[in-house]
Amino acid sequence: MRGVEADAPWTERFVRVNGITLHIAEAGPTDAPLVLLLHGFPDHFVSWRFQLPALADHYHVVAPDLRGYNLSDKPPSGYDVATLATDIRELIYTLGQRGAAIVGHDWGGFIAWVVGIREPEVVHKLAILNAPHPITLTRGWKHPGQLRRSAYIAFFQRRGFAERAIERDGYALLWRTFRAADRGRAWLTDEDIQRNIDAIRRPGALGAALEYYRQLPQTLAYVSPMRVIGVPTLLFWGELDPYLGPWMPDDLEPWASNLQVKRFPTLGHWPHLQAPESINDMLQAFLYLR
């Protein structure tokens, strides 16, 4: 089926993965090397609207709605990172490949790190945008500035209360969150925000998305032992991120032995939306390197 817009440069379909149905958008030849684009909270696959067509000349580019989001299934369980990583491994196999380059932002980036640690055999390259490596859950979050930035996670733990607060007044809290990221309306339109609101308000989607955060206390157990990631890894970091401090990418070389870090002093939490041409150029150069 066609994309969310009549002229969208991708097609959409549903696939069975790890016992659930995932909705995916895809572009490019299906026999080309596979690139997966994993979105974060509170987004869905459309977060990659600039990357899907940009990479499609040389790759089979696939952006799923992650488990629980938008049009994908919303089962009552399976939001621990071990299951989420298995979803991605099985998606790669379902798409007829044995491995892929994985690009992830926010929660999608965190899942990409975990796939690199737990499922190294299916990862050719990793590109991460503003998502902490699991080791920073114990190290980086001890920084007093990060504790302040992460206060929203404690709010998300309040089952039922958090859902009601977010849903209030037509999801006003999410509207304010997105609009605060682009007060000048330089890269985020009201239509973009409404598209994300429409996705997160689907029955069961908000609770499923919050469940990712509610599983965080068990995360370190799921990624133990903390294996070193050996594949080429590119970490993009917008240093104006209000949620994740600029210290988060520091000293990760012991855990990713083939790591490049690209810092952007003028970008925030969504670098791929704020500066898509620059990010796309760097992604293409990184992915094309053999």
C-alpha positions as a Markdown table, in Angstrom:
| # | Residue | x | y | z |
|---|---|---|---|---|
| 1 | Met | 0.0 | 0.0 | 0.0 |
| 2 | Arg | 1.1 | 3.6 | -0.5 |
| 3 | Gly | 2.5 | 5.8 | 2.2 |
| 4 | Val | 0.7 | 8.2 | 4.5 |
| 5 | Glu | 0.7 | 10.8 | 1.7 |
| 6 | Ala | -0.4 | 10.1 | -1.8 |
| 7 | Asp | 3.1 | 11.0 | -3.2 |
| 8 | Ala | 5.1 | 9.5 | -0.3 |
| 9 | Pro | 8.4 | 8.0 | -1.6 |
| 10 | Trp | 7.9 | 4.8 | 0.2 |
| 11 | Thr | 5.4 | 1.9 | 0.4 |
| 12 | Glu | 3.9 | 0.3 | 3.5 |
| 13 | Arg | 3.0 | -3.2 | 4.5 |
| 14 | Phe | 2.7 | -5.5 | 7.5 |
| 15 | Val | 5.1 | -8.4 | 8.4 |
| 16 | Arg | 5.0 | -11.1 | 11.1 |
| 17 | Val | 8.0 | -10.9 | 13.4 |
| 18 | Asn | 8.7 | -12.6 | 16.7 |
| 19 | Gly | 5.0 | -13.5 | 17.2 |
| 20 | Ile | 3.6 | -10.1 | 16.4 |
| 21 | Thr | 2.7 | -8.0 | 13.4 |
| 22 | Leu | 4.9 | -5.0 | 12.6 |
| 23 | His | 3.9 | -2.2 | 10.2 |
| 24 | Ile | 6.9 | -1.1 | 8.0 |
| 25 | Ala | 7.6 | 1.5 | 5.4 |
| 26 | Glu | 10.2 | 0.7 | 2.8 |
| 27 | Ala | 12.0 | 2.2 | -0.2 |
| 28 | Gly | 14.6 | 1.1 | -2.6 |
| 29 | Pro | 15.2 | -2.3 | -4.3 |
| 30 | Thr | 14.4 | -5.2 | -2.1 |
| 31 | Asp | 17.5 | -7.2 | -3.3 |
| 32 | Ala | 19.9 | -4.4 | -2.2 |
| 33 | Pro | 21.7 | -4.3 | 1.2 |
| 34 | Leu | 19.3 | -3.7 | 4.1 |
| 35 | Val | 19.2 | -0.6 | 6.2 |
| 36 | Leu | 16.8 | -0.4 | 9.2 |
| 37 | Leu | 15.7 | 2.9 | 10.6 |
| 38 | Leu | 14.4 | 2.7 | 14.2 |
| 39 | His | 12.4 | 5.6 | 15.6 |
| 40 | Gly | 12.2 | 6.9 | 19.2 |
| 41 | Phe | 9.6 | 8.2 | 21.6 |
| 42 | Pro | 7.1 | 9.6 | 20.9 |
| 43 | Asp | 7.6 | 9.2 | 17.2 |
| 44 | His | 6.8 | 6.5 | 14.6 |
| 45 | Phe | 8.2 | 5.6 | 11.2 |
| 46 | Val | 7.5 | 9.0 | 9.7 |
| 47 | Ser | 10.3 | 10.4 | 11.8 |
| 48 | Trp | 12.5 | 9.0 | 9.0 |
| 49 | Arg | 10.7 | 10.8 | 6.2 |
| 50 | Phe | 13.9 | 12.5 | 5.0 |
| 51 | Gln | 16.1 | 9.4 | 5.3 |
| 52 | Leu | 13.9 | 6.9 | 3.6 |
| 53 | Pro | 14.2 | 8.4 | 0.1 |
| 54 | Ala | 17.7 | 9.7 | 0.6 |
| 55 | Leu | 19.1 | 6.2 | 1.1 |
| 56 | Ala | 16.9 | 4.3 | -1.3 |
| 57 | Asp | 19.2 | 4.6 | -4.4 |
| 58 | His | 21.6 | 2.1 | -3.0 |
| 59 | Tyr | 19.8 | 0.3 | -0.2 |
| 60 | His | 16.6 | -1.5 | 0.8 |
| 61 | Val | 15.6 | 1.0 | 3.5 |
| 62 | Val | 13.0 | -0.2 | 6.0 |
| 63 | Ala | 11.5 | 1.9 | 8.8 |
| 64 | Pro | 9.2 | -0.1 | 11.1 |
| 65 | Asp | 6.8 | 1.2 | 13.7 |
| 66 | Leu | 8.3 | -0.4 | 16.7 |
| 67 | Arg | 6.4 | -2.9 | 18.9 |
| 68 | Gly | 3.5 | -1.0 | 20.4 |
| 69 | Tyr | 3.7 | 2.1 | 18.2 |
| 70 | Asn | 1.3 | 3.4 | 15.6 |
| 71 | Leu | 0.0 | 0.6 | 13.3 |
| 72 | Ser | 2.2 | -2.2 | 14.8 |
| 73 | Asp | 0.8 | -4.7 | 17.3 |
| 74 | Lys | 0.4 | -3.6 | 20.9 |
| 75 | Pro | 0.7 | -6.8 | 23.0 |
| 76 | Pro | 0.5 | -6.7 | 26.8 |
| 77 | Ser | 4.2 | -7.7 | 27.2 |
| 78 | Gly | 7.5 | -7.7 | 25.3 |
| 79 | Tyr | 8.8 | -4.2 | 26.0 |
| 80 | Asp | 12.0 | -5.3 | 27.6 |
| 81 | Val | 15.1 | -4.6 | 25.5 |
| 82 | Ala | 15.9 | -8.3 | 25.0 |
| 83 | Thr | 12.5 | -8.8 | 23.3 |
| 84 | Leu | 12.8 | -5.6 | 21.4 |
| 85 | Ala | 16.3 | -6.6 | 20.1 |
| 86 | Thr | 14.9 | -10.0 | 19.1 |
| 87 | Asp | 12.1 | -8.1 | 17.1 |
| 88 | Ile | 14.8 | -6.4 | 15.1 |
| 89 | Arg | 16.8 | -9.6 | 14.5 |
| 90 | Glu | 13.7 | -11.4 | 13.3 |
| 91 | Leu | 12.7 | -8.5 | 11.1 |
| 92 | Ile | 16.0 | -8.8 | 9.4 |
| 93 | Tyr | 15.4 | -12.5 | 8.8 |
| 94 | Thr | 11.8 | -11.9 | 7.6 |
| 95 | Leu | 13.1 | -9.4 | 5.1 |
| 96 | Gly | 15.3 | -12.1 | 3.6 |
| 97 | Gln | 18.6 | -10.9 | 4.9 |
| 98 | Arg | 21.1 | -12.3 | 7.4 |
| 99 | Gly | 22.3 | -8.9 | 8.5 |
| 100 | Ala | 21.7 | -5.1 | 8.2 |
| 101 | Ala | 23.1 | -1.7 | 8.9 |
| 102 | Ile | 20.9 | -0.3 | 11.7 |
| 103 | Val | 20.2 | 3.4 | 12.2 |
| 104 | Gly | 18.4 | 4.4 | 15.4 |
| 105 | His | 17.3 | 7.5 | 17.2 |
| 106 | Asp | 16.3 | 7.9 | 20.9 |
| 107 | Trp | 14.7 | 4.6 | 21.9 |
| 108 | Gly | 15.4 | 3.2 | 18.5 |
| 109 | Gly | 19.1 | 4.1 | 19.0 |
| 110 | Phe | 19.1 | 2.4 | 22.4 |
| 111 | Ile | 17.6 | -0.7 | 20.8 |
| 112 | Ala | 20.3 | -0.5 | 18.1 |
| 113 | Trp | 23.0 | -0.5 | 20.7 |
| 114 | Val | 21.5 | -3.5 | 22.4 |
| 115 | Val | 21.2 | -5.4 | 19.1 |
| 116 | Gly | 24.9 | -4.7 | 18.6 |
| 117 | Ile | 25.7 | -6.1 | 22.0 |
| 118 | Arg | 23.3 | -9.1 | 22.0 |
| 119 | Glu | 22.9 | -10.0 | 18.4 |
| 120 | Pro | 26.3 | -9.0 | 16.8 |
| 121 | Glu | 26.0 | -11.5 | 14.0 |
| 122 | Val | 23.1 | -9.6 | 12.3 |
| 123 | Val | 24.7 | -6.1 | 12.5 |
| 124 | His | 26.9 | -4.8 | 9.7 |
| 125 | Lys | 27.1 | -1.2 | 10.9 |
| 126 | Leu | 25.5 | 1.0 | 13.5 |
| 127 | Ala | 24.5 | 4.7 | 13.3 |
| 128 | Ile | 23.1 | 6.1 | 16.5 |
| 129 | Leu | 21.4 | 9.5 | 16.9 |
| 130 | Asn | 21.1 | 11.0 | 20.4 |
| 131 | Ala | 20.7 | 7.7 | 22.2 |
| 132 | Pro | 22.9 | 6.6 | 25.2 |
| 133 | His | 24.9 | 3.4 | 25.2 |
| 134 | Pro | 23.7 | 1.1 | 27.9 |
| 135 | Ile | 26.8 | 1.6 | 29.9 |
| 136 | Thr | 25.7 | 5.2 | 30.5 |
| 137 | Leu | 22.7 | 4.0 | 32.4 |
| 138 | Thr | 25.0 | 3.5 | 35.3 |
| 139 | Arg | 27.8 | 6.0 | 34.5 |
| 140 | Gly | 26.2 | 8.9 | 32.7 |
| 141 | Trp | 23.0 | 9.1 | 34.8 |
| 142 | Lys | 25.1 | 9.7 | 37.9 |
| 143 | His | 25.9 | 13.1 | 36.5 |
| 144 | Pro | 23.7 | 15.7 | 38.5 |
| 145 | Gly | 22.8 | 17.5 | 35.3 |
| 146 | Gln | 21.5 | 14.2 | 33.8 |
| 147 | Leu | 19.3 | 13.5 | 36.8 |
| 148 | Arg | 17.5 | 16.7 | 36.2 |
| 149 | Arg | 17.1 | 16.0 | 32.5 |
| 150 | Ser | 15.8 | 12.5 | 33.1 |
| 151 | Ala | 13.1 | 13.5 | 35.7 |
| 152 | Tyr | 10.4 | 12.7 | 33.2 |
| 153 | Ile | 11.3 | 9.0 | 33.4 |
| 154 | Ala | 10.2 | 8.9 | 37.0 |
| 155 | Phe | 6.9 | 10.6 | 35.9 |
| 156 | Phe | 6.4 | 7.9 | 33.3 |
| 157 | Gln | 6.7 | 5.2 | 36.0 |
| 158 | Arg | 3.3 | 6.3 | 37.4 |
| 159 | Arg | 1.1 | 3.8 | 35.5 |
| 160 | Gly | -2.3 | 5.3 | 34.7 |
| 161 | Phe | -1.5 | 8.7 | 36.1 |
| 162 | Ala | 1.1 | 9.4 | 33.3 |
| 163 | Glu | -1.2 | 8.2 | 30.6 |
| 164 | Arg | -4.0 | 10.5 | 31.8 |
| 165 | Ala | -1.7 | 13.5 | 32.2 |
| 166 | Ile | -0.3 | 13.0 | 28.6 |
| 167 | Glu | -3.8 | 12.5 | 27.1 |
| 168 | Arg | -5.2 | 15.6 | 28.8 |
| 169 | Asp | -6.4 | 18.5 | 26.6 |
| 170 | Gly | -5.8 | 16.8 | 23.3 |
| 171 | Tyr | -2.2 | 15.6 | 24.2 |
| 172 | Ala | -1.2 | 19.1 | 25.1 |
| 173 | Leu | 1.9 | 17.9 | 26.9 |
| 174 | Leu | 3.2 | 16.3 | 23.8 |
| 175 | Trp | 2.3 | 19.3 | 21.7 |
| 176 | Arg | 4.3 | 21.5 | 24.1 |
| 177 | Thr | 7.2 | 19.0 | 24.0 |
| 178 | Phe | 7.5 | 19.1 | 20.2 |
| 179 | Arg | 6.9 | 22.8 | 19.8 |
| 180 | Ala | 9.5 | 23.6 | 22.4 |
| 181 | Ala | 12.0 | 21.7 | 20.3 |
| 182 | Asp | 11.4 | 24.1 | 17.4 |
| 183 | Arg | 10.0 | 27.4 | 18.7 |
| 184 | Gly | 10.8 | 29.1 | 15.5 |
| 185 | Arg | 9.0 | 26.5 | 13.4 |
| 186 | Ala | 12.1 | 26.0 | 11.3 |
| 187 | Trp | 11.8 | 22.3 | 10.8 |
| 188 | Leu | 8.7 | 21.0 | 12.6 |
| 189 | Thr | 5.2 | 22.0 | 11.3 |
| 190 | Asp | 1.9 | 21.6 | 13.2 |
| 191 | Glu | 1.1 | 18.9 | 10.7 |
| 192 | Asp | 4.2 | 17.0 | 11.7 |
| 193 | Ile | 3.3 | 17.2 | 15.3 |
| 194 | Gln | -0.3 | 16.2 | 14.7 |
| 195 | Arg | 0.9 | 13.1 | 12.7 |
| 196 | Asn | 2.8 | 12.0 | 15.8 |
| 197 | Ile | -0.2 | 12.7 | 18.1 |
| 198 | Asp | -2.5 | 10.7 | 15.8 |
| 199 | Ala | -0.1 | 7.8 | 16.0 |
| 200 | Ile | 0.4 | 7.8 | 19.8 |
| 201 | Arg | -3.3 | 8.1 | 20.4 |
| 202 | Arg | -4.2 | 4.9 | 18.7 |
| 203 | Pro | -5.7 | 2.4 | 21.2 |
| 204 | Gly | -3.0 | 1.0 | 23.4 |
| 205 | Ala | -0.1 | 2.9 | 21.8 |
| 206 | Leu | 0.6 | 5.4 | 24.6 |
| 207 | Gly | 0.7 | 2.7 | 27.3 |
| 208 | Ala | 2.9 | 0.5 | 25.2 |
| 209 | Ala | 5.3 | 3.4 | 24.5 |
| 210 | Leu | 5.5 | 4.2 | 28.2 |
| 211 | Glu | 6.2 | 0.5 | 29.0 |
| 212 | Tyr | 9.6 | 0.9 | 27.3 |
| 213 | Tyr | 10.5 | 3.2 | 30.2 |
| 214 | Arg | 8.9 | 1.1 | 32.8 |
| 215 | Gln | 11.2 | -1.8 | 31.8 |
| 216 | Leu | 14.3 | 0.3 | 32.3 |
| 217 | Pro | 15.2 | -1.1 | 35.8 |
| 218 | Gln | 15.8 | -4.5 | 34.2 |
| 219 | Thr | 17.8 | -3.2 | 31.3 |
| 220 | Leu | 21.3 | -3.8 | 32.5 |
| 221 | Ala | 20.5 | -7.5 | 33.3 |
| 222 | Tyr | 19.3 | -7.9 | 29.7 |
| 223 | Val | 22.5 | -6.5 | 28.1 |
| 224 | Ser | 24.8 | -8.4 | 30.4 |
| 225 | Pro | 27.6 | -9.3 | 29.7 |
| 226 | Met | 28.4 | -5.9 | 28.2 |
| 227 | Arg | 30.1 | -7.1 | 25.1 |
| 228 | Val | 32.3 | -4.7 | 23.1 |
| 229 | Ile | 30.7 | -3.7 | 19.8 |
| 230 | Gly | 33.3 | -4.3 | 17.0 |
| 231 | Val | 31.3 | -3.2 | 13.9 |
| 232 | Pro | 31.8 | 0.3 | 12.5 |
| 233 | Thr | 29.7 | 2.6 | 14.6 |
| 234 | Leu | 28.8 | 6.3 | 14.0 |
| 235 | Leu | 27.3 | 8.3 | 16.9 |
| 236 | Phe | 25.6 | 11.6 | 16.1 |
| 237 | Trp | 25.0 | 13.9 | 19.0 |
| 238 | Gly | 23.0 | 17.1 | 19.0 |
| 239 | Glu | 24.4 | 18.9 | 22.1 |
| 240 | Leu | 21.3 | 21.1 | 22.7 |
| 241 | Asp | 19.4 | 18.0 | 23.6 |
| 242 | Pro | 17.3 | 18.9 | 26.7 |
| 243 | Tyr | 16.9 | 15.2 | 27.7 |
| 244 | Leu | 20.4 | 13.8 | 27.2 |
| 245 | Gly | 23.5 | 15.8 | 28.2 |
| 246 | Pro | 26.5 | 16.4 | 26.0 |
| 247 | Trp | 28.6 | 14.2 | 28.3 |
| 248 | Met | 26.7 | 11.1 | 27.3 |
| 249 | Pro | 29.0 | 10.1 | 24.3 |
| 250 | Asp | 32.2 | 10.6 | 26.3 |
| 251 | Asp | 34.6 | 7.7 | 26.8 |
| 252 | Leu | 32.6 | 5.0 | 24.9 |
| 253 | Glu | 35.6 | 3.7 | 23.0 |
| 254 | Pro | 36.2 | 0.8 | 25.4 |
| 255 | Trp | 32.6 | -0.4 | 24.5 |
| 256 | Ala | 32.6 | 0.3 | 20.8 |
| 257 | Ser | 36.0 | -0.3 | 19.4 |
| 258 | Asn | 35.3 | 1.1 | 15.9 |
| 259 | Leu | 33.5 | 4.3 | 16.9 |
| 260 | Gln | 33.2 | 7.8 | 15.4 |
| 261 | Val | 31.4 | 10.5 | 17.3 |
| 262 | Lys | 29.9 | 13.5 | 15.4 |
| 263 | Arg | 28.9 | 16.4 | 17.7 |
| 264 | Phe | 26.6 | 19.2 | 16.6 |
| 265 | Pro | 26.7 | 22.2 | 18.9 |
| 266 | Thr | 23.6 | 23.9 | 17.3 |
| 267 | Leu | 21.3 | 20.8 | 17.1 |
| 268 | Gly | 19.0 | 19.3 | 19.6 |
| 269 | His | 17.4 | 15.9 | 20.2 |
| 270 | Trp | 16.2 | 15.3 | 16.6 |
| 271 | Pro | 19.3 | 16.0 | 14.4 |
| 272 | His | 17.9 | 14.0 | 11.5 |
| 273 | Leu | 14.9 | 16.3 | 11.3 |
| 274 | Gln | 16.7 | 19.5 | 12.1 |
| 275 | Ala | 19.5 | 19.1 | 9.6 |
| 276 | Pro | 18.4 | 16.2 | 7.3 |
| 277 | Glu | 20.7 | 17.1 | 4.4 |
| 278 | Ser | 23.8 | 17.1 | 6.5 |
| 279 | Ile | 22.8 | 14.0 | 8.4 |
| 280 | Asn | 21.9 | 12.2 | 5.2 |
| 281 | Asp | 25.2 | 13.1 | 3.6 |
| 282 | Met | 27.1 | 11.7 | 6.6 |
| 283 | Leu | 25.0 | 8.6 | 6.7 |
| 284 | Gln | 25.5 | 7.9 | 3.1 |
| 285 | Ala | 29.3 | 8.4 | 3.3 |
| 286 | Phe | 29.4 | 6.1 | 6.4 |
| 287 | Leu | 27.2 | 3.4 | 4.9 |
| 288 | Tyr | 29.0 | 3.4 | 1.6 |
| 289 | Leu | 32.4 | 2.8 | 3.1 |
| 290 | Arg | 33.4 | -0.9 | 2.9 |
